[in-house]
Amino acid sequence: MLYRAHQPAPPLDAFVDYLWYVSDAPRHSRERILPSGTVELVVNLARDEIRVIDPRTRRLRRLSGALVSGTYREAFIIDTEAHASMIGVHFKPGGAGLLGVPAGSLADDHVELAALWGADAAWLRERLCGATSLDARFDILEHALLARLRHARPRHPATQFAIAELDGTGRSIASVVEELGLSHRRLIEVFTADVGVAPKLFGRLRRFQRAWALGSASATPAWSRLAVQTGYSDQSHLIREFVAFAGAPPGELYRQSDVDVKEHHVAVA
């Protein structure tokens, strides 16, 4: 697998964590995408189609080759057959306002980019497909995002503070609300609009991601120790959260993760 990431310069770095490119011809036909509390813009350079399996209905959805993956609260499956060359944008938590719509309107869904950007979506994919180098593709994508700055949806000041506190320190929602001086209901309202999920769920998702990152990087993960290290009450608590978010307990997920795939992806078939 060829994988490259590109860090955007200011002012895009306020919204975007990184741009990425992946090229491979995987032997497996499906990958499980783990929820991360973030939004992703994805463009298929190999074919004007992206195939996603709905986690609830288990039905295959065939979408255009440029789409936005909203903030999911559980894992979903992608069909990798047509995904040999992909480029995308990994937004920071709360950074999807650059798309021009509330992240809450994209939650638990895949939305074709044309529904948000109109004809600019097809124009962007055409230019990306026609570029002759990866650096040129990153430049095209970065300039397209810069052009959207004037349409960006402003982020509520409370959201960024809450993101930093819930992501980095694992503070309780009550203490964050008290420091912000907002009502609990108001924080949920603005946070969900900016991030795509409520603050409590965001904190759970980020804790799950921290546990998975540590466990998947270990040759012999000790899940009971990792549970305590990442703020779970015990191993049973960690297992319940893994089943809720990934659809599988950590041991099973770990056994599937020996195939080299993109961040937040796990080969399943």
ROTI-36295 format. One record per residue: x, y, z of N, C-alpha, C in turn. Coordinates in steps of 0.2 Angstrom, whole numbers, padded with zeros to 4 digits, always signed. Atoms other than C-alpha are relative to their C-alpha. Example, Ala and Ser with C-alpha at 12.3 -4.5 7.8 and 13.67 -1.06 7.14 Angstrom:
<rs>
+0004-0006+0000+0062-0022+0039+0004+0006+0000;-0004-0006-0001+0068-0005+0036-0004+0005+0003;
</rs>
This chain:
<rs>
+0004-0006+0000+0000+0000+0000+0004+0006+0000;-0003-0006+0000+0006+0017-0005-0004+0005+0004;+0003-0005-0004+0001+0030+0008+0004+0006+0001;-0003-0007-0002+0005+0049+0010-0005+0004+0003;+0004-0006-0003-0001+0063+0021+0003+0006-0001;-0003-0007+0001+0001+0081+0018-0004+0005+0005;+0003-0005-0004-0001+0095+0031-0001+0006-0003;+0002-0006+0003-0010+0110+0025+0003+0006+0004;-0003-0006-0003-0003+0128+0029-0006+0004+0002;+0005-0004-0002-0013+0141+0038-0003+0004-0006;+0005+0001-0005-0027+0146+0037-0004-0007+0000;+0004+0006+0000-0033+0129+0032+0001-0005+0006;-0002+0005-0006-0024+0120+0047-0005+0001+0005;+0005-0001-0006-0038+0128+0058-0006-0005-0001;+0005+0005+0002-0050+0116+0049+0002-0007-0001;-0002+0006+0003-0040+0102+0041+0006-0003+0004;-0006+0004-0004-0029+0089+0051+0005-0002-0005;-0005+0002+0005-0021+0082+0035-0004-0002-0007;+0002+0003+0006-0024+0078+0017+0003-0007-0001;-0003+0007+0000-0021+0060+0012-0001-0003-0007;+0000+0003+0006-0018+0049-0003+0002-0008+0001;-0001+0007+0000-0019+0030-0004-0001-0004-0006;+0001+0004+0006-0016+0018-0018+0002-0007+0001;-0001+0007-0001-0017-0001-0017-0005-0004-0004;+0004+0005+0003-0025-0016-0024-0001-0005+0005;+0001+0005-0006-0031-0025-0008-0002-0007-0002;+0002+0006+0001-0033-0043-0008-0007-0001+0004;+0007+0000-0004-0048-0041+0005-0005+0004-0004;+0005-0003+0004-0064-0035-0003-0004+0005+0004;+0004-0005-0004-0071-0025+0012+0005+0002+0006;-0003-0003-0006-0064-0014+0026-0005+0003+0005;+0004-0003-0005-0072-0008+0042+0003+0006+0002;-0003-0006-0001-0070+0010+0045-0003+0002+0007;+0001-0001-0007-0069+0014+0064-0002+0008+0001;+0002-0007-0001-0078+0030+0070+0005+0004+0004;-0005-0004-0004-0067+0044+0076-0002+0007+0002;+0003-0007-0002-0078+0059+0079+0002+0006-0005;-0002-0004+0005-0072+0067+0063-0004-0001-0006;+0003+0000+0007-0078+0071+0045+0005-0001-0005;-0005+0002+0006-0069+0065+0029-0003+0002-0006;+0002-0001+0007-0070+0071+0011+0004-0005-0004;-0003+0005+0004-0066+0057-0001-0001+0000-0007;+0000+0000+0007-0062+0057-0019+0003-0007-0003;-0003+0006+0003-0060+0040-0029+0002+0002-0007;-0003-0002+0006-0048+0043-0043+0000-0005-0005;+0000+0006+0005-0050+0026-0051-0006-0001-0003;+0006+0001+0003-0068+0026-0054-0005+0005+0003;+0005-0004-0002-0083+0038-0052-0005-0003+0004;+0005+0004-0004-0091+0028-0038+0004-0002+0006;-0002+0003-0006-0089+0024-0020-0005-0004+0003;+0005+0005-0002-0097+0009-0012+0000+0000+0008;+0001+0000-0007-0103+0010+0006-0005-0005+0002;+0005+0004-0003-0112-0003+0016-0003+0003+0006;+0004-0003-0006-0125+0004+0028+0001-0004+0006;-0001+0005-0005-0121-0002+0045-0007-0002+0003;+0007+0002-0003-0140-0003+0050-0004-0004-0005;+0004+0004+0005-0148-0010+0034+0004-0005-0003;-0005+0005+0003-0132-0019+0028-0001+0000-0008;+0001-0001+0008-0137-0013+0010+0006+0004-0003;-0005-0003+0003-0124-0008-0002-0002+0006-0004;+0002-0006+0003-0125+0010-0007+0006+0002-0005;-0004-0002+0006-0117+0016-0024+0000+0007+0000;+0000-0007+0000-0112+0034-0022+0005+0003-0006;-0004-0003+0005-0103+0046-0034+0007+0000+0003;-0007+0001-0002-0084+0046-0033+0003+0006+0004;-0002-0005-0004-0083+0062-0023-0006+0001+0006;+0005+0000-0005-0092+0062-0006+0003+0002+0007;-0002-0002-0007-0092+0067+0012-0003-0005+0005;+0002+0004-0005-0092+0055+0026-0001+0003+0007;+0002-0003-0006-0101+0062+0041+0003-0003+0006;-0002+0003-0006-0097+0059+0059-0004-0006+0002;+0004+0006-0002-0102+0041+0063+0001-0001+0007;+0000+0002-0007-0106+0034+0080+0001-0007+0000;-0001+0007+0000-0103+0016+0074+0004-0001-0006;-0004+0002+0006-0092+0007+0061-0004-0001-0006;+0004+0002+0007-0097+0005+0043+0005-0003-0004;-0004+0005+0005-0090-0006+0029+0000+0004-0007;+0000-0003+0007-0084+0000+0012+0003-0006-0004;-0002+0005+0005-0082-0011-0003+0006+0002-0003;-0006-0002+0003-0064-0010-0009+0002-0001-0007;-0002+0002+0007-0065-0017-0026+0002+0006-0005;-0001-0005+0005-0066+0000-0035+0004+0006+0004;-0003-0006-0004-0055+0010-0022+0008-0001-0001;-0008+0001+0001-0037+0007-0029+0004+0006+0000;-0004-0007-0001-0033+0026-0029-0005+0005+0003;+0005-0005-0003-0041+0038-0017+0004+0006+0003;-0003-0006-0003-0037+0055-0011-0006+0003+0005;+0005-0002-0005-0046+0064+0004+0003+0005+0005;-0001-0005-0005-0047+0077+0018-0002-0003+0006;+0002+0002-0007-0047+0072+0036-0001+0007+0004;+0001-0006-0004-0055+0087+0045+0001-0001+0007;-0001+0000-0007-0051+0091+0063-0007+0000+0003;+0006-0001-0003-0065+0089+0075-0003+0007+0000;+0003-0006+0001-0077+0103+0072+0003+0004-0006;-0002-0004+0006-0068+0108+0056-0004-0001-0006;+0004+0001+0006-0081+0102+0044-0004+0006-0002;+0004-0006+0002-0089+0119+0044+0003+0003-0006;-0003-0003+0006-0077+0123+0030-0004-0003-0006;+0004+0003+0006-0089+0112+0019-0006+0005-0001;+0005-0005+0001-0102+0126+0022-0007-0002+0003;+0006+0002-0003-0115+0116+0032+0002-0003+0007;-0001+0003-0007-0117+0110+0050+0002-0007+0000;-0002+0007-0001-0108+0094+0054-0006-0004+0002;+0006+0004-0002-0124+0089+0062-0004-0003-0005;+0005+0002+0005-0133+0088+0046+0003-0006-0004;-0003+0006+0004-0120+0075+0039+0001-0006+0005;-0001+0005-0005-0120+0064+0055-0003-0007-0003;+0002+0007+0001-0121+0045+0052-0002-0001-0007;+0002+0000+0007-0122+0048+0033+0006+0001-0005;-0005-0001+0005-0112+0048+0017-0004+0005-0005;+0004-0005+0005-0117+0064+0006+0005+0001-0006;-0004-0001+0006-0111+0066-0012+0002+0007+0001;-0003-0006+0000-0100+0081-0013-0004+0005-0004;+0004-0004+0004-0111+0088-0027-0006+0003+0004;+0005-0002-0003-0125+0090-0015+0002+0006+0005;-0003-0005-0004-0114+0102-0005+0003+0006-0004;-0004-0005+0005-0104+0111-0019-0002+0000-0007;+0003+0000+0007-0114+0108-0034+0005-0002-0005;-0005+0002+0006-0104+0108-0051+0007+0000+0002;-0007+0000-0002-0088+0112-0041+0002-0007+0002;-0002+0007-0002-0088+0094-0035+0003-0004-0006;-0002+0004+0006-0087+0086-0053+0007+0003-0002;-0006-0004+0003-0074+0100-0058+0006-0002+0004;-0006+0001-0004-0063+0096-0043+0002-0008-0001;-0002+0007+0001-0063+0077-0046+0003-0001-0007;-0003+0000+0007-0060+0080-0065+0008+0002+0001;-0007-0003-0001-0044+0091-0060+0004-0005+0004;-0004+0005-0004-0038+0078-0047+0002-0006-0004;-0001+0005+0005-0040+0064-0060+0005+0001-0005;-0005-0001+0006-0030+0073-0073+0007+0003+0002;-0006-0002-0002-0016+0079-0062+0005-0006-0001;-0005+0005+0001+0001+0070-0066+0004-0001+0005;-0005+0002-0006+0009+0070-0049-0004+0001+0006;+0004-0001-0007+0003+0068-0031+0001+0006+0003;+0000-0007-0003+0010+0085-0026-0005+0004-0004;+0004-0004+0004+0000+0092-0040-0007-0001+0003;+0007+0002-0003-0016+0083-0033-0001+0004+0007;+0000-0004-0007-0012+0090-0015-0001+0007-0001;+0001-0007+0001-0011+0107-0022-0007+0002-0003;+0007-0001+0003-0027+0106-0032-0005+0000+0006;+0005+0001-0006-0036+0100-0016+0000+0005+0005;-0001-0006-0005-0029+0113-0005-0003+0006-0003;+0002-0006+0003-0033+0127-0017-0008+0000+0000;+0007+0001+0000-0051+0120-0018-0003+0002+0007;+0003-0002-0006-0053+0121+0000+0001+0007+0002;-0001-0007-0001-0045+0138+0001-0006+0004-0003;+0006-0004+0004-0059+0144-0011-0006-0001+0004;+0006+0001-0004-0072+0137+0001+0000+0004+0007;+0000-0003-0007-0066+0148+0016-0005+0005+0001;+0005-0005+0000-0078+0162+0011-0007-0003+0002;+0006+0004-0001-0092+0149+0013+0000-0003+0006;-0001+0004-0006-0086+0142+0029-0005+0002+0005;+0004-0001-0005-0098+0140+0043+0004+0001+0007;-0004-0002-0006-0092+0149+0059-0001-0005+0005;+0000+0004-0006-0088+0138+0074-0002+0003+0006;+0002-0003-0006-0096+0142+0090+0007+0000+0005;-0006-0001-0005-0082+0148+0103+0000-0006+0005;+0001+0005-0005-0088+0135+0115+0003-0007-0002;-0002+0006+0003-0085+0121+0103+0007-0002+0001;-0007+0002+0000-0066+0122+0102+0002-0001+0007;-0002+0002-0007-0064+0123+0121-0002-0006+0002;+0003+0007-0003-0075+0108+0124+0004-0005-0004;-0004+0005+0004-0066+0098+0110+0007-0001+0004;-0007+0000-0003-0049+0102+0118+0000-0004+0007;+0001+0003-0007-0055+0097+0136-0002-0007-0001;+0003+0006+0000-0065+0082+0131+0005-0005-0003;-0005+0004+0004-0051+0075+0119+0006-0001+0004;-0006+0001-0003-0036+0079+0129+0001-0002+0007;-0001+0001-0007-0040+0078+0147-0006-0005+0002;+0005+0005-0003-0056+0067+0148-0004+0003+0005;+0004-0003-0006-0065+0080+0159-0007-0002-0001;+0007+0001+0000-0083+0078+0163-0003+0005-0003;+0004-0005+0004-0096+0087+0153-0002+0005+0005;+0002-0005-0005-0102+0095+0169+0005+0005+0002;-0005-0005-0002-0086+0103+0173+0002+0005-0006;-0001-0004+0006-0084+0109+0155-0006+0005+0000;+0006-0004+0000-0102+0116+0156+0001+0006+0005;-0001-0005-0005-0098+0125+0172+0005+0005-0002;-0005-0005+0001-0082+0133+0166-0002+0005-0006;+0002-0004+0006-0090+0139+0149-0006+0005+0002;+0006-0004-0002-0105+0146+0158-0006+0000-0005;+0006+0001+0004-0117+0139+0146-0004-0006+0003;+0004+0005-0002-0132+0128+0149+0002-0007-0003;-0002+0007+0003-0129+0109+0146-0004-0001-0006;+0004+0001+0006-0143+0109+0133+0003+0005-0005;-0003-0004+0005-0135+0124+0124+0007-0003-0002;-0006+0003+0002-0118+0116+0124-0001-0006-0005;+0001+0006+0005-0125+0100+0116-0002+0003-0006;+0003-0003+0007-0134+0111+0103+0006+0002-0004;-0005-0003+0004-0119+0120+0097+0006-0005-0002;-0005+0005+0001-0107+0106+0099-0002-0005-0005;+0003+0005+0005-0118+0094+0089+0000+0003-0007;+0000-0004+0007-0120+0107+0075+0007+0000-0003;-0007-0001+0002-0101+0109+0074+0004-0006-0001;-0004+0006+0000-0094+0092+0077-0004-0006-0003;+0004+0006+0003-0109+0080+0072-0002-0005+0005;+0002+0004-0006-0111+0071+0089+0000+0005+0006;+0000-0004-0006-0115+0077+0106+0006-0001+0004;-0007+0000-0004-0100+0081+0118+0001-0007+0004;-0001+0007-0004-0103+0065+0129+0002-0005-0005;-0001+0005+0004-0103+0054+0114+0007+0001-0004;-0006-0002+0003-0088+0063+0106+0006-0002+0005;-0005+0002-0005-0078+0060+0122+0001-0008+0000;-0001+0008+0001-0082+0041+0121+0003-0002-0006;-0003+0002+0007-0077+0040+0103+0008+0001+0000;-0007-0002+0000-0060+0049+0106+0003-0005+0005;-0003+0005-0004-0057+0037+0121+0001-0006-0003;+0000+0007+0003-0061+0022+0111+0006+0000-0005;-0005-0001+0005-0049+0029+0097+0007-0001+0004;-0006+0000-0003-0035+0031+0110+0002-0007+0002;-0001+0007-0002-0037+0013+0117+0002-0004-0006;-0002+0004+0006-0037+0006+0099+0007+0002-0002;-0006-0002+0003-0022+0016+0094+0006-0003+0004;-0005+0003-0004-0012+0010+0109+0000-0008-0001;+0001+0007+0001-0019-0008+0107+0003-0003-0006;-0002+0003+0006-0016-0010+0089+0007+0001-0002;-0007-0001+0001+0002-0003+0090+0004-0005+0004;-0003+0005-0004+0006-0017+0103+0001-0007-0003;-0001+0007+0002+0013-0034+0099-0004-0005+0004;+0004+0004-0005+0004-0041+0114-0004+0004+0004;+0004-0005-0004-0010-0029+0120-0003-0003+0006;+0003+0002-0007-0015-0031+0138-0006+0005+0001;+0006-0005+0001-0033-0024+0136-0002+0002+0007;+0002-0002-0007-0036-0024+0155+0004+0006+0002;-0004-0006-0002-0021-0012+0158-0002+0006-0005;+0002-0005+0004-0026-0002+0143-0006+0003+0002;+0006-0003-0002-0043+0000+0149+0001+0005+0006;-0001-0005-0005-0037+0008+0165+0004+0006-0002;-0004-0005+0002-0024+0018+0156-0004+0005-0004;+0004-0005+0004-0037+0026+0144-0006+0002+0003;+0006-0003-0003-0050+0030+0157-0006-0004+0001;+0006+0004-0001-0062+0015+0157+0000-0003+0007;+0000+0002-0007-0068+0008+0173+0003-0007+0001;-0003+0007+0000-0062-0010+0169+0000-0002-0007;-0001+0003+0007-0059-0021+0154-0007-0002-0003;+0007+0001+0003-0078-0026+0153-0003+0007-0003;+0003-0007+0002-0082-0007+0151+0003+0001-0007;-0003-0001+0006-0069-0006+0137-0003-0005-0006;+0003+0005+0005-0076-0022+0128-0007+0003-0002;+0006-0002+0002-0093-0015+0128+0000+0006-0005;-0001-0005+0005-0087+0001+0120+0002-0002-0006;-0002+0003+0006-0078-0008+0107-0005-0003-0004;+0006+0003+0003-0093-0018+0103-0005+0005-0003;+0005-0005+0002-0104-0003+0102+0003+0004-0006;-0003-0004+0005-0092+0007+0091+0003-0003-0006;-0004+0004+0005-0082-0006+0081-0004-0006-0002;+0004+0006+0001-0095-0020+0081+0004-0006+0001;-0004+0006-0002-0082-0032+0088+0004+0002+0006;-0004-0001-0005-0073-0034+0104+0008+0001-0002;-0006-0002+0002-0055-0028+0105+0005-0006-0003;-0004+0005+0002-0047-0045+0103-0001-0002-0007;+0002+0001+0007-0056-0049+0087+0002+0005-0005;-0002-0006+0004-0053-0032+0080+0008+0000-0001;-0008+0000+0000-0034-0034+0084+0002-0006-0005;-0002+0006+0004-0033-0051+0075-0002+0002-0008;+0002-0002+0007-0041-0043+0059+0005+0006-0002;-0003-0006+0001-0029-0028+0060+0008-0001-0003;-0007+0001+0002-0013-0037+0054+0001+0002-0008;-0001-0002+0007-0016-0031+0036+0001+0007+0000;-0002-0007+0001-0008-0014+0031-0006+0004-0003;+0006-0004+0003-0023-0002+0028+0001+0007+0003;+0000-0007-0002-0026+0016+0031-0002+0001+0007;+0002-0001-0007-0028+0024+0048-0008+0000+0001;+0007+0001-0002-0045+0020+0056-0004-0006-0004;+0003+0005+0004-0048+0006+0044+0003-0007+0002;-0001+0007-0001-0048-0013+0047-0002-0005-0005;+0002+0005+0005-0048-0027+0034-0005-0005+0003;+0005+0005-0003-0063-0038+0037-0001-0006-0005;+0002+0005+0005-0065-0049+0021+0005+0000-0006;
</rs>
